[in-house]
Amino acid sequence: MNNTYSKSEQNEKPPISPSLRLGLTAAILTTIADGIAAIAVLTAMDEAIIDSEKEKQDQKELDEKLEKMQQQIDKLTNVLTKRGMKTK
């Protein structure tokens, strides 16, 4: 018996079943979806940091305005006290 294969038989690749192709396609799509999900999480984290910094800035500005208002109230109170008016 001759166990040699013809050249065409040696060059042929074994067939890949459709279920294996489908599994590979699903794995590739899952990997892409995981990548997109990771990007979405990173974007959400960036947005949260930006929102937090904006909130801190807004609070700082509000504190400064309140401090300025308190200083104005104190000045008015002093003026009224010097003029002999009761403040309370």
All heavy atoms as an XYZ file, in Angstrom:
680
protein
N       0.817     -1.169      0.000
C       0.000      0.000      0.000
C       0.867      1.241      0.000
O       1.848      1.312      0.694
C      -0.870      0.052      1.218
C      -1.917     -0.968      1.256
S      -3.001     -0.454      2.551
C      -4.368     -1.381      2.117
N       0.368      2.173     -0.686
C       1.090      3.419     -0.817
C       0.387      4.469      0.037
O      -0.752      4.819     -0.198
C       1.110      3.835     -2.286
C       2.067      4.984     -2.497
O       2.631      5.498     -1.555
N       2.233      5.356     -3.742
N       1.062      4.990      1.061
C       0.486      5.963      1.981
C       0.784      7.397      1.576
O       0.612      8.303      2.364
C       0.997      5.746      3.407
C       0.382      4.513      4.029
O      -0.661      4.053      3.598
N       1.044      3.982      5.038
N       1.220      7.614      0.397
C       1.507      8.971     -0.031
C       0.235      9.616     -0.555
O      -0.622      8.967     -1.133
C       2.584      8.983     -1.127
O       2.104      8.238     -2.232
C       3.888      8.423     -0.617
N       0.145     10.908     -0.297
C      -1.008     11.670     -0.752
C      -0.603     12.466     -1.975
O       0.544     12.828     -2.163
C      -1.474     12.655      0.338
C      -1.996     11.970      1.576
C      -1.207     11.868      2.714
C      -3.287     11.458      1.605
C      -1.685     11.257      3.856
C      -3.764     10.846      2.754
C      -2.977     10.752      3.873
O      -3.455     10.150      4.985
N      -1.578     12.737     -2.784
C      -1.288     13.588     -3.930
C      -1.083     15.015     -3.426
O      -1.460     15.365     -2.313
C      -2.433     13.535     -4.934
O      -3.565     14.158     -4.382
N      -0.489     15.874     -4.256
C      -0.223     17.256     -3.848
C      -1.510     17.986     -3.488
O      -1.543     18.767     -2.553
C       0.518     17.997     -4.958
C       1.976     17.725     -4.964
C       2.668     18.766     -5.785
C       4.156     18.619     -5.532
N       4.912     19.721     -5.996
N      -2.569     17.786     -4.185
C      -3.829     18.474     -3.900
C      -4.381     18.043     -2.548
O      -4.957     18.841     -1.822
C      -4.846     18.227     -5.006
O      -5.180     16.862     -5.049
N      -4.204     16.791     -2.186
C      -4.683     16.315     -0.893
C      -3.834     16.894      0.242
O      -4.342     17.175      1.320
C      -4.658     14.789     -0.830
C      -5.731     14.123     -1.663
C      -5.597     12.620     -1.627
O      -4.491     12.112     -1.818
O      -6.645     11.980     -1.381
N      -2.545     17.092      0.016
C      -1.667     17.631      1.053
C      -1.925     19.126      1.277
O      -1.764     19.613      2.380
C      -0.195     17.414      0.662
C       0.229     15.962      0.744
C       1.660     15.760      0.267
O       2.287     16.683     -0.228
N       2.152     14.543      0.403
N      -2.317     19.845      0.257
C      -2.544     21.280      0.368
C      -3.927     21.624      0.913
O      -4.171     22.741      1.315
C      -2.353     21.959     -0.985
C      -0.893     21.983     -1.398
O      -0.018     21.889     -0.556
N      -0.643     22.097     -2.676
N      -4.831     20.688      0.908
C      -6.183     20.941      1.404
C      -6.162     21.077      2.917
O      -5.536     20.305      3.613
C      -7.130     19.803      1.015
C      -7.513     19.805     -0.425
C      -8.499     18.710     -0.753
O      -9.203     18.243      0.172
O      -8.556     18.308     -1.910
N      -6.886     22.101      3.386
C      -7.018     22.285      4.826
C      -8.246     21.513      5.285
O      -9.227     21.401      4.554
C      -7.182     23.766      5.148
C      -5.967     24.590      4.816
C      -6.188     26.037      5.134
C      -4.965     26.838      4.720
N      -5.166     28.267      4.913
N      -8.199     21.019      6.490
C      -9.385     20.312      6.982
C     -10.543     21.291      7.115
O     -10.329     22.447      7.483
C      -8.966     19.767      8.345
C      -7.747     20.513      8.730
C      -7.135     21.025      7.464
N     -11.731     20.879      6.815
C     -12.872     21.799      6.893
C     -13.149     22.208      8.343
O     -12.999     21.424      9.263
C     -14.027     20.985      6.316
C     -13.630     19.570      6.516
C     -12.132     19.534      6.441
N     -13.532     23.468      8.502
C     -13.900     23.973      9.822
C     -15.423     23.989      9.888
O     -16.090     24.508      9.002
C     -13.336     25.388     10.043
C     -11.804     25.336     10.000
C     -13.814     25.963     11.363
C     -11.152     26.696     10.098
N     -15.938     23.423     10.940
C     -17.391     23.302     11.055
C     -18.021     24.688     11.256
O     -17.402     25.589     11.827
C     -17.760     22.384     12.218
O     -17.468     23.007     13.441
N     -19.240     24.848     10.801
C     -19.940     26.128     10.965
C     -20.091     26.527     12.433
O     -20.041     27.709     12.768
C     -21.303     25.894     10.322
C     -21.089     24.769      9.367
C     -20.007     23.924      9.978
N     -20.244     25.554     13.304
C     -20.398     25.891     14.721
C     -19.104     26.476     15.283
O     -19.135     27.388     16.123
C     -20.829     24.673     15.534
O     -19.862     23.644     15.434
N     -17.949     26.002     14.818
C     -16.676     26.570     15.258
C     -16.514     27.993     14.720
O     -16.038     28.880     15.429
C     -15.502     25.706     14.808
C     -15.312     24.393     15.560
C     -14.172     23.595     14.937
C     -15.020     24.663     17.020
N     -16.899     28.212     13.478
C     -16.835     29.563     12.914
C     -17.754     30.514     13.682
O     -17.393     31.651     13.980
C     -17.235     29.553     11.441
C     -16.204     28.918     10.536
C     -16.709     28.935      9.092
N     -15.884     28.111      8.245
C     -14.874     28.568      7.527
N     -14.582     29.843      7.551
N     -14.171     27.738      6.775
N     -18.945     30.028     14.003
C     -19.901     30.835     14.749
C     -19.355     31.152     16.145
O     -19.470     32.284     16.634
C     -21.247     30.117     14.848
C     -22.393     30.880     15.486
C     -22.671     32.166     14.728
C     -23.635     30.017     15.535
N     -18.743     30.172     16.780
C     -18.146     30.385     18.099
C     -17.023     31.407     18.047
O     -16.906     32.262     18.932
N     -16.193     31.338     17.020
C     -15.114     32.307     16.855
C     -15.677     33.710     16.630
O     -15.213     34.676     17.225
C     -14.211     31.901     15.690
C     -13.076     32.869     15.367
C     -12.135     32.997     16.558
C     -12.331     32.413     14.129
N     -16.693     33.798     15.799
C     -17.329     35.097     15.543
C     -17.914     35.664     16.832
O     -17.752     36.858     17.129
C     -18.431     34.957     14.475
O     -17.853     34.418     13.286
C     -19.081     36.284     14.171
N     -18.569     34.826     17.615
C     -19.147     35.275     18.888
C     -18.045     35.744     19.837
O     -18.203     36.766     20.525
C     -19.957     34.156     19.526
N     -16.933     35.031     19.884
C     -15.822     35.425     20.757
C     -15.242     36.771     20.334
O     -14.932     37.618     21.180
C     -14.743     34.343     20.744
N     -15.102     36.971     19.048
C     -14.579     38.246     18.544
C     -15.540     39.386     18.889
O     -15.113     40.445     19.364
C     -14.324     38.169     17.025
C     -13.143     37.236     16.741
C     -14.081     39.550     16.434
C     -12.952     36.889     15.283
N     -16.831     39.172     18.661
C     -17.821     40.213     18.975
C     -17.866     40.509     20.475
O     -18.002     41.663     20.881
C     -19.200     39.805     18.468
C     -19.358     39.776     16.940
C     -20.737     39.235     16.564
C     -19.132     41.145     16.344
N     -17.729     39.476     21.294
C     -17.707     39.664     22.740
C     -16.503     40.496     23.158
O     -16.608     41.397     24.003
C     -17.681     38.305     23.462
O     -18.857     37.571     23.095
C     -17.647     38.463     24.967
N     -15.357     40.228     22.559
C     -14.149     40.988     22.867
C     -14.318     42.451     22.472
O     -13.948     43.358     23.229
C     -12.934     40.379     22.144
O     -12.805     39.003     22.553
C     -11.663     41.116     22.468
N     -14.899     42.686     21.324
C     -15.152     44.064     20.880
C     -16.133     44.751     21.835
O     -15.922     45.900     22.228
C     -15.676     44.082     19.426
C     -14.558     43.643     18.465
C     -16.210     45.457     19.052
C     -15.026     43.392     17.054
N     -17.180     44.046     22.224
C     -18.172     44.610     23.151
C     -17.526     44.935     24.495
O     -17.822     45.970     25.104
C     -19.340     43.651     23.334
N     -16.644     44.058     24.984
C     -15.944     44.322     26.244
C     -15.069     45.566     26.126
O     -14.971     46.368     27.064
C     -15.095     43.122     26.660
C     -15.932     41.950     27.154
O     -17.118     42.144     27.461
O     -15.374     40.832     27.226
N     -14.425     45.739     24.992
C     -13.614     46.930     24.768
C     -14.457     48.185     24.781
O     -14.081     49.203     25.385
N     -15.602     48.136     24.130
C     -16.512     49.287     24.112
C     -17.017     49.579     25.524
O     -17.098     50.744     25.936
C     -17.682     49.043     23.133
C     -17.154     49.020     21.693
C     -18.774     50.104     23.300
C     -18.164     48.551     20.673
N     -17.323     48.536     26.281
C     -17.780     48.725     27.665
C     -16.688     49.356     28.511
O     -16.968     50.233     29.340
C     -18.214     47.388     28.259
N     -15.451     48.951     28.324
C     -14.337     49.537     29.078
C     -14.182     51.017     28.740
O     -13.961     51.849     29.632
C     -13.043     48.777     28.787
N     -14.325     51.355     27.477
C     -14.242     52.762     27.062
C     -15.388     53.556     27.687
O     -15.191     54.685     28.148
C     -14.255     52.874     25.522
C     -12.945     52.318     24.950
C     -14.462     54.318     25.082
C     -12.943     52.131     23.454
N     -16.573     52.963     27.730
C     -17.723     53.644     28.334
C     -17.488     53.899     29.821
O     -17.824     54.980     30.333
C     -18.992     52.817     28.135
N     -16.906     52.935     30.509
C     -16.614     53.108     31.942
C     -15.590     54.217     32.141
O     -15.732     55.066     33.029
C     -16.136     51.782     32.564
C     -15.559     52.002     33.950
C     -17.272     50.779     32.618
N     -14.550     54.226     31.336
C     -13.530     55.273     31.447
C     -14.130     56.654     31.186
O     -13.811     57.622     31.877
C     -12.386     55.001     30.475
C     -11.494     53.799     30.814
C     -10.504     53.543     29.684
C     -10.771     54.032     32.119
N     -15.008     56.744     30.195
C     -15.671     58.006     29.892
C     -16.550     58.452     31.058
O     -16.553     59.629     31.435
C     -16.514     57.876     28.606
O     -15.667     57.465     27.544
C     -17.178     59.183     28.240
N     -17.277     57.512     31.639
C     -18.129     57.840     32.786
C     -17.289     58.311     33.971
O     -17.677     59.243     34.684
C     -18.976     56.629     33.177
N     -16.142     57.688     34.172
C     -15.254     58.105     35.261
C     -14.749     59.523     35.025
O     -14.703     60.338     35.954
C     -14.083     57.126     35.392
C     -14.495     55.778     35.953
S     -13.204     54.522     35.886
C     -11.881     55.267     36.800
N     -14.358     59.815     33.794
C     -13.904     61.167     33.456
C     -15.011     62.186     33.690
O     -14.767     63.267     34.234
C     -13.434     61.238     32.001
C     -12.104     60.548     31.773
O     -11.382     60.297     32.758
O     -11.788     60.264     30.600
N     -16.230     61.854     33.291
C     -17.358     62.765     33.488
C     -17.615     62.993     34.970
O     -17.897     64.120     35.388
C     -18.609     62.211     32.817
C     -18.570     62.262     31.305
C     -19.743     61.554     30.651
O     -20.552     60.909     31.363
O     -19.851     61.646     29.420
N     -17.500     61.939     35.769
C     -17.717     62.074     37.215
C     -16.660     62.978     37.840
O     -16.971     63.811     38.700
C     -17.706     60.697     37.875
N     -15.422     62.837     37.403
C     -14.346     63.691     37.921
C     -14.589     65.138     37.537
O     -14.455     66.049     38.364
C     -12.977     63.192     37.408
C     -12.634     61.855     38.059
C     -11.886     64.217     37.669
C     -11.444     61.147     37.431
N     -14.961     65.364     36.287
C     -15.240     66.728     35.819
C     -16.407     67.332     36.593
O     -16.348     68.490     37.032
C     -15.509     66.742     34.296
C     -14.214     66.445     33.541
C     -16.111     68.071     33.856
C     -14.410     66.153     32.069
N     -17.475     66.547     36.790
C     -18.634     67.036     37.537
C     -18.254     67.375     38.976
O     -18.701     68.386     39.523
C     -19.770     66.007     37.527
C     -20.439     65.878     36.171
O     -20.228     66.768     35.314
O     -21.177     64.893     35.962
N     -17.432     66.539     39.586
C     -16.997     66.765     40.955
C     -16.177     68.048     41.061
O     -16.380     68.853     41.983
C     -16.177     65.569     41.440
O     -15.661     65.821     42.717
N     -15.276     68.250     40.116
C     -14.458     69.462     40.118
C     -15.324     70.710     39.895
O     -15.117     71.736     40.535
C     -13.372     69.385     39.044
C     -12.291     68.359     39.342
C     -11.527     68.667     40.616
O     -11.218     69.850     40.869
O     -11.247     67.719     41.368
N     -16.312     70.602     39.018
C     -17.212     71.732     38.771
C     -18.026     72.043     40.024
O     -18.217     73.212     40.375
C     -18.138     71.435     37.596
C     -19.026     72.615     37.228
C     -19.880     72.319     36.025
C     -20.735     73.472     35.578
N     -21.243     74.377     36.566
N     -18.480     71.005     40.694
C     -19.249     71.199     41.916
C     -18.393     71.876     42.993
O     -18.865     72.776     43.696
C     -19.755     69.846     42.429
C     -20.730     69.949     43.573
C     -21.299     68.603     43.954
O     -21.769     67.871     43.070
O     -21.260     68.294     45.159
N     -17.134     71.465     43.105
C     -16.228     72.103     44.065
C     -16.021     73.573     43.722
O     -16.015     74.427     44.615
C     -14.871     71.388     44.081
C     -14.877     70.057     44.780
C     -13.490     69.428     44.723
C     -13.488     68.031     45.291
N     -12.159     67.394     45.189
N     -15.842     73.865     42.433
C     -15.645     75.246     41.997
C     -16.886     76.079     42.277
O     -16.788     77.211     42.761
C     -15.283     75.295     40.505
C     -15.016     76.682     39.977
C     -13.798     77.336     40.626
O     -12.853     76.667     41.001
N     -13.837     78.649     40.742
N     -18.063     75.523     41.975
C     -19.318     76.235     42.235
C     -19.482     76.513     43.728
O     -19.904     77.600     44.121
C     -20.517     75.440     41.715
C     -20.578     75.382     40.201
O     -19.860     76.158     39.537
O     -21.350     74.541     39.678
N     -19.142     75.525     44.565
C     -19.254     75.702     46.013
C     -18.281     76.768     46.500
O     -18.617     77.584     47.362
C     -18.995     74.372     46.737
C     -19.214     74.439     48.235
C     -20.652     74.785     48.610
O     -21.589     74.201     48.066
N     -20.830     75.721     49.522
N     -17.088     76.774     45.937
C     -16.091     77.786     46.316
C     -16.597     79.187     45.972
O     -16.490     80.110     46.788
C     -14.775     77.508     45.602
C     -13.673     78.466     45.951
C     -12.397     78.133     45.203
C     -11.335     79.192     45.465
N     -10.128     78.978     44.677
N     -17.159     79.336     44.772
C     -17.700     80.636     44.361
C     -18.852     81.061     45.267
O     -18.951     82.232     45.652
C     -18.149     80.580     42.903
C     -17.005     80.482     41.915
C     -17.464     80.251     40.476
O     -18.690     80.282     40.223
O     -16.592     80.042     39.626
N     -19.705     80.122     45.621
C     -20.827     80.422     46.507
C     -20.323     80.836     47.894
O     -20.817     81.800     48.476
C     -21.754     79.211     46.619
C     -22.987     79.365     47.491
C     -23.877     80.486     46.964
C     -23.757     78.054     47.553
N     -19.319     80.136     48.397
C     -18.739     80.495     49.692
C     -18.143     81.895     49.659
O     -18.292     82.663     50.617
C     -17.664     79.477     50.096
C     -18.238     78.118     50.468
O     -19.461     78.028     50.710
O     -17.460     77.136     50.493
N     -17.482     82.234     48.564
C     -16.907     83.574     48.431
C     -17.996     84.639     48.408
O     -17.856     85.699     49.029
C     -16.046     83.653     47.163
C     -14.750     82.871     47.256
C     -14.005     82.769     45.936
O     -14.517     83.262     44.898
O     -12.914     82.177     45.928
N     -19.090     84.382     47.690
C     -20.206     85.328     47.647
C     -20.825     85.505     49.029
O     -21.143     86.624     49.447
C     -21.275     84.854     46.660
C     -20.895     85.035     45.212
C     -22.003     84.533     44.303
C     -21.600     84.641     42.849
N     -22.669     84.129     41.960
N     -20.994     84.386     49.739
C     -21.578     84.469     51.077
C     -20.654     85.234     52.028
O     -21.123     86.018     52.859
C     -21.859     83.066     51.629
C     -23.022     82.318     50.979
C     -23.107     80.899     51.495
C     -24.333     83.044     51.222
N     -19.365     85.007     51.918
C     -18.400     85.730     52.748
C     -18.463     87.230     52.454
O     -18.455     88.049     53.375
C     -16.990     85.200     52.489
C     -15.914     85.869     53.308
C     -16.041     85.646     54.803
O     -16.564     84.577     55.204
O     -15.631     86.523     55.567
N     -18.562     87.572     51.183
C     -18.656     88.987     50.803
C     -19.946     89.598     51.341
O     -19.949     90.723     51.854
C     -18.596     89.115     49.277
C     -18.493     90.530     48.792
C     -18.291     90.584     47.296
C     -18.171     92.020     46.823
N     -17.955     92.109     45.378
N     -21.039     88.869     51.250
C     -22.316     89.357     51.778
C     -22.225     89.551     53.296
O     -22.731     90.544     53.832
C     -23.445     88.380     51.433
C     -23.844     88.397     49.974
S     -25.045     87.118     49.565
C     -26.451     87.627     50.506
N     -21.581     88.618     53.984
C     -21.430     88.740     55.435
C     -20.606     89.965     55.790
O     -20.915     90.690     56.748
C     -20.792     87.472     56.018
C     -20.711     87.480     57.538
C     -22.093     87.536     58.178
O     -22.983     86.775     57.834
N     -22.281     88.464     59.114
N     -19.569     90.226     55.010
C     -18.748     91.417     55.251
C     -19.577     92.683     55.048
O     -19.462     93.640     55.823
C     -17.531     91.418     54.324
C     -16.497     90.373     54.681
C     -15.375     90.274     53.645
O     -15.395     90.963     52.626
N     -14.410     89.400     53.916
N     -20.412     92.705     54.030
C     -21.273     93.865     53.787
C     -22.269     94.050     54.933
O     -22.529     95.176     55.375
C     -22.004     93.709     52.458
C     -21.102     93.813     51.247
C     -21.823     93.466     49.944
O     -22.872     92.838     49.955
N     -21.240     93.877     48.819
N     -22.830     92.956     55.418
C     -23.772     93.024     56.545
C     -23.061     93.573     57.781
O     -23.598     94.422     58.502
C     -24.400     91.643     56.824
C     -25.341     91.257     55.686
C     -25.124     91.634     58.172
C     -25.828     89.821     55.731
N     -21.842     93.068     58.000
C     -21.072     93.546     59.163
C     -20.783     95.037     59.052
O     -20.885     95.783     60.046
C     -19.765     92.754     59.303
C     -19.998     91.301     59.700
O     -21.107     90.982     60.186
O     -19.062     90.485     59.509
N     -20.433     95.516     57.875
C     -20.173     96.943     57.671
C     -21.426     97.767     57.939
O     -21.380     98.812     58.597
C     -19.667     97.206     56.250
C     -18.240     96.804     56.025
C     -17.829     97.096     54.588
C     -16.418     96.599     54.314
N     -16.018     96.851     52.911
N     -22.546     97.325     57.412
C     -23.803     98.041     57.633
C     -24.164     98.055     59.109
O     -24.644     99.072     59.642
C     -24.930     97.398     56.816
C     -24.917     97.661     55.319
C     -25.975     96.810     54.622
C     -25.148     99.140     55.031
N     -23.942     96.940     59.769
C     -24.235     96.856     61.198
C     -23.378     97.858     61.970
O     -23.862     98.559     62.868
C     -23.979     95.424     61.715
O     -24.791     94.524     60.983
C     -24.314     95.309     63.194
N     -22.099     97.942     61.602
C     -21.201     98.887     62.263
C     -21.636    100.330     62.027
O     -21.619    101.156     62.941
C     -19.752     98.684     61.795
C     -19.132     97.434     62.341
O     -19.574     96.910     63.371
N     -18.117     96.926     61.663
N     -22.027    100.645     60.802
C     -22.480    102.009     60.480
C     -23.721    102.352     61.293
O     -23.817    103.440     61.891
C     -22.740    102.156     58.960
C     -23.491    103.437     58.661
C     -21.441    102.078     58.190
N     -24.659    101.427     61.335
C     -25.891    101.677     62.079
C     -25.614    101.802     63.574
O     -26.234    102.613     64.271
C     -26.910    100.565     61.809
C     -27.489    100.528     60.402
C     -28.386     99.304     60.248
C     -28.255    101.791     60.079
N     -24.700    101.025     64.078
C     -24.355    101.080     65.502
C     -23.702    102.424     65.828
O     -24.005    103.031     66.867
C     -23.389     99.915     65.863
O     -24.012     98.692     65.532
C     -23.066     99.930     67.339
N     -22.835    102.887     64.945
C     -22.169    104.190     65.165
C     -23.174    105.332     65.136
O     -22.996    106.344     65.802
C     -21.095    104.418     64.100
C     -19.857    103.571     64.312
C     -18.842    103.823     63.239
C     -17.648    102.899     63.407
N     -16.651    103.094     62.351
N     -24.228    105.199     64.384
C     -25.253    106.255     64.286
C     -26.233    106.165     65.442
O     -27.177    106.932     65.530
C     -25.989    106.156     62.961
C     -25.099    106.549     61.797
C     -25.895    106.644     60.539
N     -25.020    107.015     59.439
C     -25.407    107.098     58.199
N     -26.663    106.823     57.888
N     -24.568    107.432     57.258
N     -26.067    105.158     66.270
C     -26.920    105.047     67.448
C     -28.203    104.289     67.218
O     -29.124    104.334     68.026
N     -28.304    103.539     66.140
C     -29.515    102.755     65.871
C     -29.316    101.351     66.406
O     -28.226    100.794     66.382
C     -29.807    102.698     64.377
C     -30.094    104.013     63.756
S     -30.463    103.747     62.019
C     -31.179    105.287     61.604
N     -30.381    100.798     66.885
C     -30.326     99.421     67.364
C     -30.354     98.481     66.159
O     -31.097     98.705     65.215
C     -31.494     99.125     68.307
C     -31.397     99.895     69.595
C     -32.539     99.517     70.494
C     -32.408    100.272     71.798
N     -33.494     99.950     72.701
N     -29.574     97.411     66.235
C     -29.511     96.479     65.110
C     -30.295     95.204     65.358
O     -30.450     94.401     64.483
C     -28.058     96.125     64.791
O     -27.436     95.588     65.949
C     -27.299     97.335     64.281
N     -30.764     95.008     66.575
C     -31.534     93.784     66.819
C     -32.780     94.045     67.569
O     -33.003     94.845     68.348
C     -30.681     92.738     67.557
C     -29.645     92.136     66.659
C     -28.972     90.967     67.339
C     -27.917     90.373     66.422
N     -27.240     89.273     66.981
